[in-house]
Amino acid sequence: MNPRRRTTPTATTATATAVVLATAGALLSTAAPVASAATTCNSPVYKRQFFANTTFSGTPKKTDCDAAVAENWGAKAPATGLPKDNFGVRWTVTRDFGSGGPFTFTAAAQDGIRVYLDGTIKVNLWKNVTTTQKKTVNLTIPTGKHTLRIDFAAWTGNANVNFAYAPRTSAAVDKVKPLAPTGASATYDKTTDKVKVSWAKNKEMDLSGYRVYQQVKGGTGWGRISGVADLSGTSFTRSVGATGATLLFEVRAVDKAGHESTGSADQLVTTVDRTPPTVTGLKVLSESALGGVTLWWMSDEGSLENHLLRASSPNGPFTVLKSASNSANDETAPYGETSYYKVSATDTAGNTGYSSVVSYARPLAVPYLVNGVNRPEDGGGVDLTWWMSPLAPAEFRVYRHDETTGTQLVSCDPELIDTTFGLRHTYLCTDTTPVPSTSYSYWVTTVDALGRESKPSEGIGRFYTDATAPPLVTGFTATATEYGTVLDWDDNPAADIAEYHVVRLSTVGDGTQYTYVGRTEAGTTRIVDSANLQDGETHTYYVSAVDTSGNSNDSSAEDLVSVTVTEHDLRPTVETPADWRVHVNAQVADDATSVDLTWRLDSSYYGAVTGYRVYRWNPATTTYEPLTADPVTGTSYTDTTAAVGTTNFYWVTALHADGTESAPDDAWAALAP
């Protein structure tokens, strides 16, 4: 944005000079804020962040969890440490919408509210108001997990905000059927002759219920067995008869629009014609990369003994692992493979009954990363130690991550250093290539004989400090253009470079003035100074490189690399009169190809105004030419025909009822190509 300024050579006031100098100094010396500890909220609960501004910049003053976006703070501050005006609150949640479909977003706020779905804005009521503004939006949400973000800004006065989302369940609107239920299982109780079908709760928000279907294995049709009314729970039990038949069961979900999902995975049950002991409830309680797979079950009191059996396929062959009462630990379960378990129970009559087969896909062995220590010698690196079962693979991959270079594979040779704890071996690896003044996160994985890599271990953070400033910037050039000064330089060779800062030195009156031009991220070595009027002045530009630890050679201008350039003088040859009463402002529009003009009358202006005339300087004719045939009735105008790649100059005058026209005020805006 370019504030209105004179377009003929004039001196800037001493006050403006002081403000610019103070701003430049602050931008050059302020360190980045430290991030607060992460807050985790279980979906669908929102993560709520409070900011002491309406731009959501900097570290939140407070972070907590919120079950709903429904607040009325009135004219008070929303939390301790926050102002009652000019604060912002952000709610964020990621949840599974199941199959998705049509939804309604309802928003109401005083002052501003914006609602985003996966980063795309859906509600935009972003202005300071004195009463609550409301909006309802109908939209379609795709299947799966999506992120909602609600930004609320309170500028002045009372503050309240409400937001809700709900599915549209009318059959005329909802054409999306729910997802098939997951986690289906069928348990056959040999004692009661009943089959219990269970499944996981669907993620659909418009779910009406579930239906259970049965089919004889080898048959041609499914029959609904759960009754006319849809089931509200996640299990269904039915007597099937001790006929020795093999039955298949599946579960389907139904939404409020009447749409039925496809079936879940088919679950097989074989009935019996005798009554051996029953074993029920077999399940995996836990798994540990060091300890093994722990299972638990229930069996008849009359059984003589129970055995835990394991196989590599659901149909066997099964191998007896050990005898137990009602729980057992399988230390030898293969990593990265699905094992199938069942329990046999034998009664006093010699009848042997078996539990249902339970499958468990044991993850690949994940190391227990226990420590990360900086080695004492200079440049010695980081020592990482972890624990691993001797039954697990002994091939490891060590990773590290930092914000500058991302995730990297660490080149090191893990060494087995301790085997005294039986099922817990200790390994050591040294990262010899960390960059000073860098925060790293480390984690470790295993790789089995098939080349499969495990999930990462828990991470450990380490910070390397650095007191060495990056080398001076080279190849610094400045090119005067009609839209500003283009500044280019060579990329700094320092590995830990973070950003660049550019400052402009100008002659103002009898003195000089430093103005902060801007900053670029590492890897970006170009910036355009379009905020300075192209009036033929000579300026000196300075560029400094800053590393990730905040080190820089910018203690004084003499320490920096500089380049001097003389601007083009594009000022109109027609001078703007000094007795104007219209204050004009010009700024580049959001599309970057047009100019937004706004103006206001001086408080001492008492003439009756019937409209305004907007002019643009034509250097070819050396005149200000009107942009519209008829006067502009409002106090703003967008010039969509402004020239790109140059600086555009404007006049705005006020028209009086008596036909006279006021003296003009001027403004300018530069449009980069």
N, C-alpha and C positions, 0 to 999 in steps of 0.2 A: 504494500500500500504506500502511495506517495502522498503525503500531506501537501496541502496547498502551499506554494512558495512563490516568491517573485521570479520572473523569468528574465529580468535584467540584472546585471552584476550588482549585488548589494552585500553588505557585511552581515554575518550572523551574530546574534546577540551573545554577550558573554555568558548569560545564563544557559543558553542552548549548548554552548561549548562545554560548559561544566557538566551538563547532563550527559552529553555524548561521551566525554572523557570518563565519567564515572561508570557509564554502561559498559564501555569497552574494557575498562579495568576489571569489572566484575565478571564479564564473560571470559576473560583470559585467565582468571585466577580461581574461579569457583570449581570445587571438586564435585564429582558425580555423587548423588546420594547413595547411601548404603541400603540395600534391599532388606525388607523385613522378613521375619521367619514365615514360612508358608503356612497357610491355614487350610485344612482339608475339611470339606463338608460333603456328607453322603447324599448323593442324588436321590430324590429330586429337591433336596434342600439347597437354597441358593448360597453362594459365597458372596458376602456383602463387604464392600470396601468404601470407606469414607475418605474424601479428599477435601483439603482446605482450599479448593479452587474449583472452578467449573470447567477446566480443561482436562481434568483427571491426570495431571502431570505430577511427577515426583512420587515419593513413597506415601502410601495411604496412611492417614493418621490412625485408623482403626480398621481391623479386619475381623469379621465374625461370620456366623451362619444365620440364615434367616429362612423361615419356613414359607413366607409369603411376602410379596411386594405390596405392602399395605401400611402406609405410614402417614401420620398427620402430626408434624412437629409444630404447626402454627408458626409463631414468630420467634420460636426458640431455636437454640443450636441443637443439632441432632445427637450430639455426643460431646463429652468432655474434651476440651482441646480444639473444638471446631467452632468457626464463627456462625452466627445466626443468619448471615447473608453470605452470598458468594461461596457456597460449598457445593460439592458434588458427591453423589452416592452411586455406586455401580453394583448391580447384582449380576451374578454369572452362575449358570448351571448347565451341565451336560447330562442329558438323560436319553434313555432308549425310548423312542416313539413307536417301537414295534413295526408294523407295516405302514405307519404314517397315515396320510389321507388328509381330508379337509379339516382345518382348525379355525378357530376364531381367537384373535388377539384383542383384548379390551384394555385400553390404557386411559388413565386420567391423571393429570398432574397440574400443580402450580409450583414451580414455573414450567421448566422444560423437561420433556421425556423423549428418549429415542430407544427403540426396541430393535435389536439385531438378531437375526437367525443365521448362524454360521457365518457371521461377519457381514451379512447383507442387511441393510436397514429396511425395516418393515413399517415402523411408525416413526414419524419425525414431527414432533410438536416442540420445536426448539426456539422458544422465545420467552421473554420476561412478561408475565401476565399478572393481573390483579384478581382474577377468578380462575377457578379450575377449568382447564381445557381437556376435552375428551376426544377419543377416536376409537373406532372399532374396525378391525381389518380381518377379512376372510382370506385365507391362503391355504395352500397345499404343502404339507411337510412330507418329504421323502421318507422311505423306510430307514430304520436304524437309529444310531445315536446322532444327536444334533445339539448344538450349543446355543442357548439363549443368553443374550446380554441386554440388560436394561440400564441405560445411563440416565440419571436424573440430575438436573442442575437447578439450584435455588439461588436466584440472584438477589432479589430484595423482597421484603414482606413475608407473608405466610408461605409455608412450604408443606405440600402434601403430595403423595404419589400412590397410585394403585395400578397394578397390572395383573392380569389373569389370562390364562390360555386354556382352551377346552376344545374337545373334538366336536365336530358337527355330525350328528348321528342320524339325520334324516336320510331315508333310503333314496330320496330324490337328489341328494347332494353327495352322500358317501357311496362311492363305487369301488372302494378298495376293500378286499377281503383280508381278514387278520392272518398273521403268520401261523404256521403250524406249531403246536405246542412242542416243547423240547423236554429233554430229561425224562422221557417216558420210560416206565418200567412196569413189569407185571410180576407180582409175587403170588405164587400158588400155595395156599395153606392146606397141607394134606390132612390135617385134623378136622377142619371145618368144611373142607371141600369148597373153599371159596378162593377166588382170584381177586387180588387187590391191584388195580391199575393206578399208578401215580404218575404225576408229571409236574414240571416246573410251571410256576405262574407266568402267564403271558405278560408281555410289556405293553399291550394295547391299552390305551386310555378309554376306548369306547367298547370294552369287552362286555358282552352280555353273559357269557358262560361257556361251558364245555359240553361235548357230547362224546360218549364212548361207544365204539363199534367193535363187533366181534365177527370172526369168520373162521370156519373150519379150514385147517391147512389143506391146500389143494382145491378148495372151493372156488366159486366164481362170483360171489356177491357178499357185501358187507351188510350186517344188520345192526340197527341202533338198539343198544341194550340199556341205556341209561335213563329211559323214560321220556315222557313228553316234555317235561320242564328241563331247561338247561341247568347243568350243574354249576354251582358257585364256588365250590372248593377245588382242590387239586388232587383228589383221589376218588376212586369209585370201587366198591366191593360187590361181587356177585357170585352166587353159587353156580357151579358149572357141571356138577355131576361127576362121580368117580367112574368114568367109562374108559379111561386110557386114551381118550382123544387128545389130539394136539390142536390147540387153539391159538389164533392170532388176535391180538388186541391193538387198537390204535385210538388216539384221542384227536378230536377236532375242536377248534375254537370257533365261537360264534360272536359277531359284534352286534351292536344295538340296531344296526340297519338290516340285520338278518343275513348277512354274508357269512358263509361257513368256510373255514380254512381247509387246506389239504390235510391229510392225515399225518400224525406223528410217525416216528419210526415204529415199525411193527414189532410188537412184543409177543414172544412165543411162550406158551405154557403147555406142559404135558401132564394130563391127569393120570392117576394111578388107580389100581383096583385092589390095593392092600394098604395097611396102615402102619407104616414104620414110624419111628420117632420123627418129629418135625424139628427143623432148624430154621429159625426166622431171624429177620433183622440183620443179616450179615451185611456189614458195611465197613468201609475204610474210615477209620477215625482220623488218622494223620499220616503224614509222610515226612521223613527227614533224610536229607542227603547223607547224613552221618549215621542215623539210627535205623532206617529202614521203613517198611510199611506196617502200620499197626491196624489190625482188624478186630472187630467185636461182633458178637452174635448171641442169640438166645436159642437154647435147645431144651427138649423135654427133660424133666427131672429124672425120668426112668431110664435114660440112656446110660450105658456103662461107660463109654468113653467117646470123646470127640477128637476128630483129626482135621487139621487144616491142610487142604490140598491146593496145588497150583498147577496151571497149564499155560501153554503159550497160545492156545486157541480155545474158543468157548466150548468146543466138543472134546477137548482133551488131546492126547492122554494126560490125566492128572497124576501128579506125584505127591505123595504124602510128605509134608514138611515137618510136622511135629504134632504131638498130642497136647491138648490144652483143655481148660474148662470152658470159658466163654470169651477169651481174647487171646491173641497171639501177635508176635512181631516177626515179620519176614525181613531179616537183614540182607538176604541174598537176592531179593527181587531185582531183575535186570533193569538198569537205567535205560530210559528212552524206549521202552517196550511196553506193550499192553499185556498185563498178566491177568489171568482169569482164576478166581478163587471160589472154592466152595468148602463147606464143612460137612463131614459125615458124622452121623450120630447112630450108635448101635445100642439097641436095648437088650434086656435080659433074654428075650426070645431069639436073639440073633438077627432080627430085622434091622436093616440099615437104611436110614433115611438121609437125604442130602438137602442141604440148603439150596436156594437158587444161586446160580452162578453170578458172581459180582466181578465186574471188570474194573481194572484200575490201570490207567496209563501213567506209569511212573515217569516223572520228568527226567530229562538228562541231568546228570549230577551237577548241582550248582555249588561252587565253592563257598566257604564261609570266610569272607575277607575280614580279617580281624584287626589289622593295623597298617598304618602308613606313616613312615618316619623319615624326615629329612636327614640325609647322611651328614655327619659333622664337617667333612672336608668340603672346601669350596668346589662347587660344580660336581659334587659326588652323586647327586640325584636323590631319588626317593626309594626307600626300602619298603616293599609291600610283602606282607605275610598273610597266609590263609590256611585253613584246615580243610582236609578232604579225607573221605573214606578210602582205605586201601583197596576196596573192591571197585572203586570208581576209576574212570580213565585218568591217566597221568599226563595227558597232553592238555596244555592250558593256553589261553589267549588273554593277554592283559590289555585293557583299553584305558585311554584317558580322554577327557573332554575339556575343552576350554571355549570360551565364547568367541575367540578370534579365529582359531583354526578348526573348530568343530571336534569331531570324534576321530581319534587316531589309534592305530594298533601299536602298542609299545613293543619295541624289539628288546627282549630280554630272555634269559635262560633260567626258568624256574628250577630251584634246587630243593630236594627233599632234605630237610635239616633236623627233623625230629620224628621218631616212630615209637616213642615210649608210651603213648596213650592207647595202644591197641587199635581200635577202630577210628582213630583220629591221627592222621599224618599231617605234619606241618611243612609248608613250602615257603620259599623265599624267592623274590624276584626284585631286581633293582632297575628302576627307570633312570637312565643316565642322560636323558635329553630334555628335561624340563627347562622351560624358558623362565628366567627370573621375572619377578613382579607379575606372575600369572597365577590365577586360581584354577586348580584342576580338580576334576572328579575322576576317581579311578574305580574300575570294576574288573572282575575276572570271570571267564567262562571256561568250561571244559569242552573238549572235542573227542568224540568216541572213535572207534575203529572204522565206522562208516563215514566219518567226516562230518557228523552232525554236531552242531554247536548248541550248548545249553543256554538257558536264560542267564542273564547277568546276575552276578552276586549283588548284595547290597553295596552301595557305593561308599567310598571314603574320600573326603575332600582334603586337599593340601594346597597351601598358598606359598608361592615363591616370590620374594620381594626383589626389587631392582632399584638402584639409585643412579643409574647411568642414563643420561638423556640421549635421545636418538640423534644421529648426525644432522647437520644443517640440510635444508632442502636445496636441491640443485635444479637447474633448468627452468628457473622462475621467469615467466614472460607475461607482459601485459599488452593487450591489443585494444585500441580504441575502436568502438563501433557506434553506429547511430542509436543502438538500444542499450549501451553501457560499455563497461570495460570488461573484456574477457581475460581471465587470469588462468594460466596453466603452469604446471610444474611437474618434475619427475617424481615418480613414486619413491618414497623413502625406503632404503634397503633394510631398515631395522625390522627384525622379525616380530617385535611386539608393538609395532606402530598402531595407534588407536584412532587418531583423527588429526586434522589440520585446522589451523585458525588463520584467518586473513584480516588484516587491519589496514585502513587507509589513513595516510597523513596528508592533510590539506592546509593551505595557507588561508587564514581567516583574519582579515584586517591586518594588524601589525604582528599577529602571532600565528601559532600553528594549532591544529586540532587533529586528534586521533579519533577515528570512527571505526567501530567494529563492523566488518563487512559480513562475516559469517563463518561457518565451519563445514567441513566435509568429513565423511567417514573414511576409514582406511580403504585404499583402493580407488577413491575418487579424487582426482587431482585437477579438477577444473571447477571454477565458480565464476558467475557473472555478476558484476556489481551494477545493477540497474536502478539502484535507489538514489543515485547521484545525478543531478541535472547535467546534461551535456552542454556546458557553457564555456568550453575552451580552456578550462583551468588545467593546471599541471598538478598531478598527485603522485605520491610515492606509496606503493603498496608493500606490505611486509607479510611473510608467511612463516608460520612455525609449525613444527611437527611435535605431536604429543604422543607418548607411549602409553601402554595400558596401566602403568603405575603412576601416571600423571607427570612424568618427567618431561621437561621441555627446555629449550634454550631461549626462552622468551622473557628473561629477567629484565631486559631493556631492549629498546629498538636497535641499538648498535649491535646487539648479538644476533639479529635476525637477517635473513636474506631479503633484499628489497629490489624493487624495480620501479622506475619512474616513467610516467606516460602522460601525454597531453591529450585531453579529450577533444572531440569534435565540438564546435560551437554551433548548436542547432537552434538557438533562441530566435524567436520571431524578430524581424526587423521593426515591427510596429510595437511600440511600447504600450503597456497597459497603464491607463490613467491611475492616479493615486487616490482619487476620491470615490472609489467603489464602495458599494454598500451590500454587495452579494458575496458571501463567503463560499468558495467552490472547493471541492475535493475530488480528486480523480484517482482511481486505482484499477489495476488489472483485474478483469472479471475472472470467475472460476474457470472458464473455458480457455483462458490464456490467449484468446484471439480477439477480444473486445475489451472496451473500457467502460467501467461504471462511473458515472458522474453523479454527485449529490451536492446540494447547496442549501444554504439558509440565508435569511435576511439579517442584516445587522440590527441589533436591538434598538438603535436610534432611527431606524428606517420607518417612517410613518406614512409613506405614500400608498395609495390604493393600487395594488398589483393585480393585473388581469391575466398574467402569464409570464413565460420566460422564453428567451431566445438562446439557443446553444450554437456556438460557432466553433469551427476547427481551422487551425492555421494551414494554409496551402502554400508551401514554399515555392511552388511553381509560379503562382500568381502574386505571391507576397502579400496576401490578404487573408483575414479571417472570414470564412464562408459559413453561412447558416447550414445546419444539418437537417432541418425540417422546414417544410413549407409553412406549416401552421405553428403557432407558439406551443410550447410545452406547458401543460397546466399544472403538473406536479412539481416536486422538488428533486427529481432524479431522472436520469436518462442514461441508456446504454448505447454506446456507439459501436454497432456491430460492423461498421465499415472502416474501422481504424486500420491504419497501415501497420503491418507486422514487420519486424526487423528495424524499427526506428522509434523515435520519440514523437508522440502526438501532443500538440498544444491546443488548449481550449479557452474560450471566453464564454461566460454566462452573464446575461443582462436581464433586468426586470422590466416588464412592459407595464405602462400606466394606463389608467382609464382615459386620460386625455390624449393618448396616442404617442406620448414621449417614451423614451427608452433610457434606462439608467446607464451609468458608467459600468463597464464590465469588470469582473474579477477573472483571474486566470488560474489554470492548473495544467498539469502535464502527467503523462504516463508513458512508460517505455514498454513495448511489446517485443519480447525476444522471438527470433524465428523458430 
